[in-house]
Amino acid sequence: MISSPRSLTGDFDLETLNQRFETATPQHILSWAINNIPEGLVQTSAFSLLVITDMLYRELKPNPPIPVLFLDTLHHFRETLETVDRAKSRYNLDLRVYRAKGVSSRETFAARYGEALWEQDIAQFHYLTKVEPLQRALEEIGVTAWITGRRREQASTREQMPILERDGDGRLKINPLANWSRNDVWSYTLKHHVPYNPLHDQGYASIGDEPLTTRVNPGEHERAGRWRGSGKTECGIHI
């Protein structure tokens, strides 16, 4: 009988842990995860801001290192892919890359699913490029818990986000930056000279797929440039 992700992460009292972690540092939360989740712990990263990766690989240094999961949608900015390469070299990452099944470029994706699928059916586009590859990755890697970089102030859908929660399949989902502000992230990034996506210096506050991401104007919310004009706030992997 195959154990479920929930059984492998133990019978944690999430309510008590969330109360305890509400004033904890991200490093403390990550240390807890490293020490209490014996197998199947990964970090997911969009290679925008790399605070968590820096904490894991420069500060905490678990052995073996925590795998970093990247969803290559084939529609990322060139700068995003360059940031992946820079981080891989800087930290010697255990990097796991997943893509939509059976395609390896924008051209092959368009040939199979049609030009500009995001304009015709954005939900299907995200399912093919993010939701299905993530689910496949979590299953193939044997993930029991995954670390995200989400913060409560990023969107109305995240305002009540707990630090520890469970996804739809019972895996533990860890949000160590939940109560950090954007300023907190940048303060850490600059203090520790952490690599970051250079698009941030060009007015992009939140970086996703190139066709669906625009610059953010002064005074706008940091995720205003994602899916601009659509009313959409999430791609589907965190719902």
C-alpha positions as CSV (number, residue, x, y, z in Angstrom):
1,M,0.0,0.0,0.0
2,I,1.4,3.4,-1.0
3,S,1.4,6.0,1.8
4,S,-0.4,9.2,1.2
5,P,1.6,12.6,1.3
6,R,-0.4,13.4,4.4
7,S,0.7,10.3,6.3
8,L,4.3,10.9,5.3
9,T,4.3,14.4,6.8
10,G,3.0,13.2,10.1
11,D,0.0,14.2,12.1
12,F,1.0,17.9,12.6
13,D,-1.3,20.2,14.6
14,L,-1.4,22.9,12.0
15,E,-3.4,25.3,14.1
16,T,-0.9,25.2,17.0
17,L,2.1,25.4,14.6
18,N,0.5,28.4,12.7
19,Q,0.0,30.2,16.0
20,R,3.6,29.5,16.9
21,F,5.0,30.5,13.6
22,E,3.1,33.8,13.2
23,T,6.0,35.7,14.8
24,A,8.8,33.4,13.7
25,T,11.4,34.2,11.1
26,P,11.2,32.5,7.7
27,Q,14.5,30.8,8.6
28,H,13.0,29.3,11.7
29,I,10.0,28.0,9.7
30,L,12.3,26.5,7.1
31,S,14.5,24.9,9.8
32,W,11.4,23.3,11.3
33,A,10.5,21.9,7.9
34,I,14.0,20.5,7.3
35,N,14.1,18.9,10.7
36,N,10.5,17.5,10.8
37,I,9.9,16.4,7.2
38,P,12.3,13.5,6.6
39,E,11.6,13.1,2.9
40,G,9.8,14.7,0.0
41,L,10.4,18.3,0.8
42,V,10.9,20.7,-2.2
43,Q,10.8,24.4,-2.9
44,T,8.9,25.8,-5.9
45,S,10.3,28.9,-7.5
46,A,9.4,31.2,-10.4
47,F,12.9,32.7,-10.3
48,S,11.8,36.2,-9.7
49,L,13.0,36.9,-6.2
50,L,15.2,34.2,-4.6
51,V,15.0,34.9,-0.9
52,I,13.9,31.4,0.1
53,T,16.5,29.7,-2.1
54,D,19.2,31.8,-0.6
55,M,18.0,30.9,2.9
56,L,18.0,27.2,2.1
57,Y,21.3,27.1,0.1
58,R,23.4,29.8,1.8
59,E,22.2,29.9,5.4
60,L,20.6,26.6,6.4
61,K,22.4,24.2,4.0
62,P,20.5,21.0,4.6
63,N,22.2,17.8,3.5
64,P,21.0,16.6,1.0
65,P,19.9,20.0,-0.4
66,I,16.3,20.7,-0.9
67,P,15.3,20.3,-4.6
68,V,14.1,23.4,-6.3
69,L,11.2,22.9,-8.7
70,F,10.8,25.2,-11.7
71,L,7.8,25.1,-14.1
72,D,9.2,26.0,-17.6
73,T,6.0,27.2,-19.3
74,L,8.0,27.8,-22.5
75,H,6.6,31.4,-22.4
76,H,8.9,32.9,-19.8
77,F,10.9,36.1,-20.4
78,R,14.5,35.5,-21.5
79,E,15.6,37.3,-18.3
80,T,13.7,34.7,-16.2
81,L,15.6,31.8,-17.9
82,E,18.9,33.7,-17.4
83,T,18.1,34.1,-13.7
84,V,17.5,30.3,-13.5
85,D,21.0,29.7,-15.0
86,R,22.6,32.3,-12.7
87,A,21.0,30.8,-9.6
88,K,21.9,27.3,-10.6
89,S,25.5,28.3,-10.9
90,R,25.6,30.5,-7.8
91,Y,24.0,27.9,-5.5
92,N,24.7,24.6,-7.2
93,L,21.0,24.0,-7.1
94,D,19.3,20.6,-7.2
95,L,17.0,21.9,-9.9
96,R,14.1,20.0,-11.3
97,V,12.5,21.4,-14.4
98,Y,9.0,20.4,-15.7
99,R,7.2,21.4,-18.8
100,A,3.9,20.7,-20.6
101,K,3.9,17.1,-21.9
102,G,5.4,16.4,-25.3
103,V,6.6,20.0,-26.2
104,S,9.9,21.7,-25.8
105,S,9.6,25.1,-27.3
106,R,7.0,27.9,-27.9
107,E,6.8,26.8,-31.5
108,T,6.0,23.2,-30.7
109,F,3.5,24.3,-28.1
110,A,1.7,26.6,-30.6
111,A,1.8,23.8,-33.3
112,R,0.0,21.4,-30.9
113,Y,-2.4,23.7,-29.1
114,G,-2.8,26.7,-31.4
115,E,-1.3,30.2,-31.6
116,A,-1.7,32.4,-28.5
117,L,-3.8,29.8,-26.6
118,W,-3.8,32.2,-23.6
119,E,-6.0,34.6,-25.7
120,Q,-8.5,31.8,-26.5
121,D,-8.6,29.8,-23.3
122,I,-6.4,31.1,-20.5
123,A,-7.5,28.4,-18.1
124,Q,-6.5,25.7,-20.5
125,F,-3.2,27.5,-21.1
126,H,-2.4,27.5,-17.4
127,Y,-3.5,23.9,-17.0
128,L,-1.1,22.8,-19.7
129,T,1.8,24.9,-18.7
130,K,1.5,25.0,-14.9
131,V,-1.2,23.0,-13.2
132,E,-0.6,19.6,-14.9
133,P,3.3,19.9,-14.9
134,L,3.2,20.8,-11.2
135,Q,1.0,17.8,-10.3
136,R,3.2,15.5,-12.4
137,A,6.3,16.9,-10.7
138,L,4.8,16.5,-7.2
139,E,3.9,12.9,-7.9
140,E,7.1,11.9,-9.7
141,I,9.5,13.5,-7.2
142,G,7.5,12.0,-4.3
143,V,6.7,15.3,-2.7
144,T,5.2,15.3,0.7
145,A,5.6,19.0,1.4
146,W,6.3,22.0,-0.8
147,I,7.7,25.5,0.1
148,T,6.2,28.5,-1.7
149,G,7.2,32.2,-1.7
150,R,3.7,33.6,-1.4
151,R,3.0,36.6,0.8
152,R,-0.3,37.7,2.2
153,E,0.0,41.3,0.9
154,Q,0.3,40.1,-2.7
155,A,-3.4,39.6,-3.4
156,S,-6.8,39.6,-1.9
157,T,-6.9,35.8,-2.4
158,R,-3.8,35.5,-0.1
159,E,-4.8,37.8,2.7
160,Q,-5.9,35.0,5.0
161,M,-3.2,32.5,3.9
162,P,-1.8,30.4,6.8
163,I,1.9,29.7,7.1
164,L,1.2,26.0,7.0
165,E,-1.7,24.5,5.1
166,R,-2.5,21.4,3.1
167,D,-3.1,21.2,-0.6
168,G,-5.9,19.3,-2.3
169,D,-3.9,16.1,-2.1
170,G,-3.0,16.3,1.5
171,R,0.6,17.5,1.0
172,L,1.9,20.1,3.4
173,K,2.2,23.5,1.9
174,I,4.7,25.9,3.6
175,N,4.5,29.6,3.2
176,P,7.5,31.0,5.2
177,L,7.2,34.5,3.8
178,A,3.5,34.8,4.5
179,N,3.7,37.8,6.8
180,W,6.7,39.5,5.1
181,S,6.2,42.7,3.1
182,R,7.7,43.5,-0.3
183,N,10.1,45.8,1.5
184,D,11.2,42.9,3.7
185,V,12.0,40.8,0.7
186,W,14.0,43.5,-1.0
187,S,15.8,44.4,2.2
188,Y,17.0,40.8,2.5
189,T,17.8,40.6,-1.2
190,L,20.0,43.7,-1.2
191,K,21.6,43.0,2.2
192,H,22.7,39.5,1.1
193,H,23.4,40.3,-2.5
194,V,20.9,37.7,-3.6
195,P,20.4,37.3,-7.4
196,Y,17.1,38.5,-8.7
197,N,15.3,38.7,-12.0
198,P,16.6,41.9,-13.7
199,L,13.1,42.7,-15.0
200,H,12.4,44.1,-11.5
201,D,14.7,46.9,-12.5
202,Q,12.6,47.6,-15.6
203,G,9.3,48.2,-13.8
204,Y,8.0,44.6,-13.5
205,A,7.0,44.0,-9.9
206,S,5.6,40.5,-10.4
207,I,6.9,38.3,-13.2
208,G,5.0,35.6,-15.0
209,D,4.7,34.5,-18.6
210,E,5.9,37.1,-21.1
211,P,2.6,37.4,-23.0
212,L,0.6,37.9,-19.8
213,T,2.9,40.2,-17.8
214,T,3.2,44.0,-18.1
215,R,5.1,46.7,-16.2
216,V,3.5,48.1,-13.1
217,N,2.8,51.8,-13.0
218,P,3.6,54.0,-9.9
219,G,1.0,53.5,-7.2
220,E,-0.3,50.2,-8.6
221,H,-0.4,47.0,-6.7
222,E,2.6,44.8,-7.2
223,R,0.6,42.1,-9.1
224,A,-1.3,44.6,-11.2
225,G,0.8,43.7,-14.2
226,R,-0.3,40.0,-14.1
227,W,-3.2,39.2,-16.4
228,R,-3.9,42.9,-16.8
229,G,-7.5,43.7,-17.5
230,S,-8.7,40.2,-17.0
231,G,-9.7,40.3,-13.3
232,K,-7.6,37.1,-12.8
233,T,-5.4,36.9,-9.7
234,E,-4.1,33.3,-9.7
235,C,-2.9,30.9,-12.4
236,G,-4.5,27.9,-10.7
237,I,-1.6,26.1,-9.0
238,H,-2.4,27.7,-5.6
239,I,-6.2,27.3,-5.8
